[in-house]
Amino acid sequence: MGYKVVVTSDAEKDFDRFIQYLLFEKKNVQAAQSVLNDFEATKKSLVQVAESLKLCENPRLQMFGYRRINFLSHRYFMLYRIEEDIVFIDNIFHELQDYENRMM
């Protein structure tokens, strides 16, 4: 099944912070472009695989139907939920972040 993928404003803000950090703190345009390309590729893969990924293990996140997909080549991931034929990407995190407490 092909899903429509929607990136929420919260997820856009999350991702923008990562890109801004790479561009302005690390001054690494190549890294920012690489993460951006990986984001687009991961988002594109959700169209086909969204429902096949398991629900989050955290009971509260599971209750809201959250699933996780890791970026294909970087240490970031998306939390998303499915409503009918739409995938809503609600947040983007680096794998070292304490995302479970932020989501509570």
C-alpha positions in Angstrom: 0.0 0.0 0.0 1.3 3.5 -0.8 0.8 6.0 1.9 0.8 9.8 1.7 3.5 11.1 4.0 2.9 14.3 6.0 5.7 16.0 8.0 4.1 17.9 10.9 5.4 21.4 11.9 7.0 19.9 15.0 9.0 17.4 12.9 10.0 20.2 10.6 11.2 22.2 13.5 13.2 19.2 14.9 14.8 18.6 11.5 15.5 22.3 11.0 17.4 22.4 14.3 19.6 19.5 13.2 20.4 21.1 9.8 21.0 24.6 11.4 23.4 22.9 13.8 25.4 21.3 11.0 25.4 24.4 8.9 26.1 27.1 11.5 27.7 25.4 14.5 29.7 22.7 12.7 30.0 24.7 9.5 29.7 21.6 7.4 27.5 22.1 4.3 28.3 18.6 3.0 27.1 16.9 6.2 23.9 19.0 6.2 23.2 18.1 2.6 23.9 14.4 3.3 21.5 14.4 6.2 18.9 16.2 4.1 19.2 13.6 1.3 18.9 10.8 3.9 15.8 12.4 5.3 14.2 12.5 1.9 15.2 8.9 1.1 13.8 7.7 4.5 10.6 9.7 4.0 10.2 8.2 0.6 10.6 4.7 1.9 7.8 5.2 4.4 5.4 5.3 1.5 5.9 1.6 1.1 7.0 0.3 4.5 5.2 2.4 7.1 2.8 -0.3 8.3 5.4 -3.1 8.3 7.5 -1.5 11.0 6.6 -2.4 14.6 5.0 -0.2 17.1 7.3 1.5 19.7 8.1 -0.6 22.7 7.2 2.2 25.2 3.6 1.5 26.3 2.6 5.2 26.2 4.0 5.7 22.7 2.4 2.4 21.6 -1.0 3.6 22.9 -0.8 6.5 20.5 0.2 4.2 17.6 3.8 5.5 17.3 6.3 3.7 15.2 9.9 4.4 14.5 12.0 4.4 11.4 15.7 5.0 11.4 17.3 7.2 8.8 19.0 5.0 6.2 22.5 6.3 6.7 22.6 8.6 9.7 21.9 8.4 13.4 18.5 10.1 13.3 15.1 8.6 13.3 11.4 9.6 12.9 8.5 8.9 15.1 5.3 8.5 13.1 1.8 7.3 13.3 -0.6 6.1 10.6 -4.2 7.3 10.2 -6.0 5.6 7.4 -3.7 6.1 4.3 -1.7 9.0 5.7 1.6 8.7 7.6 2.2 11.6 10.0 5.8 12.2 10.9 5.4 13.9 14.3 9.0 14.1 15.5 12.6 13.6 14.4 15.4 12.8 16.9 19.0 12.0 17.0 19.5 8.5 18.5 21.3 9.9 21.5 18.3 12.0 22.6 16.0 10.9 25.3 13.0 10.9 23.0 10.7 8.8 25.3 10.7 11.5 28.0 10.3 14.3 25.5 7.2 12.6 24.1 5.6 12.1 27.5 
